[in-house]
Amino acid sequence: WMFTAGYFNIHPTLSALLVESTSPTPSDSSPTTKTQGTVLTASPWANGFYGSPGVSGMLPAAYTHLAARFLDRVAEAQRTHAIQLKEWRRGTVGQPGGWTYHAKGLWITLPNEQYPSLTFIGSSNYTKRSYSLDIEVGALVVTSDEGLKKRLAAETEWLQADASPVSREDFRRTERRVGWNVRLAMWIVEKVGGAL
């Protein structure tokens, strides 16, 4: 599967399902078929809130913090070799040639198939807010048409063309560290039941 959301604050239930749907670290007793997943999100520099004034300017760092926590859960579940997180970036928002990233979707390739045959389309950001506060619309497309499946695969490749893998070590680098003010604000939002 490949999952993408421009703002990495996916609903905890969906996050858990993505992790659990993949195969744990291989061992001698592992089955020969393995489920792999790719999560694609905006880098902080491709986030629509990058450089914005006030509280909204903290959102790219908040999403970075959530992505780092996701990779920690992936590691705890022993799925590091099954799930890859990638960040999309083409330039820097607010600078000439800088783009934002806000694609969202899920593409699923069934076992023993080469191309995706299931995809979701719609307006949901796959967040707590999307599922409990906003009115969203979505549809599941299921196909056996080989031409459409190839086009779905091409779409996932195109989305990843400007993306690079990120690891837990990348998030520990000084330039990627999330400040205490962002962590505190996120803690408060979570405690009062809010949603980003």
C-alpha positions, 0 to 999 in steps of 0.5 A: 500500500501507499498512503499520503496526506499533506498534513501528517496528523492521521487519525490514531486508528488509521495509523495503527491499522497501517502499522498492523497491516504490514509484516513484522521484521523477517525471521526464519518462521515468517511467511514468504509473502510480505506486506509493504507500505509507504507513507508520503507526506509534505516536508516542513518546507512544502507545508502550506503553513511554513513560515506563516505568522502566529500559531499556524507557523508551528504546524509544520514542526507539529507534523514533523513531531507526529511523523517522528512519533509514527516512526517510533511506533513502527520501530516498536512494532518491529515494522521498520523494514516494512514501512517507509516514510517519505517527505515530499519537497519541491523547493521551499514555500514562499520562495520562487519555484517553491511548491506546497504538497497536499495530496491525500489518498490510499492505494492498495495492491493486492497479494500477487498483483503488480499494480494497485486495484483499490484506491480512495478518493475524496476530501478527507485528510484522514485526521481526527478532525476529518472524522469527527468535526468536518463533513468529508466525502470519500469513495472507494474505487475497486477495479480489475481493469489492468489499464486503470491499475497501471494508471493508479501505479503511475500516479503513486510513482508520480507523487513520489518523484519529488520525495525522499525517505526519512528515518528516525535518525533524520528526525534526531538531527539538530535542524529537524528537532522540534522545539519545546513550545511546539511539544507543549502546545501539542500536549495541551491540544491532546489533553483538551481533546482538540485536533490539528 
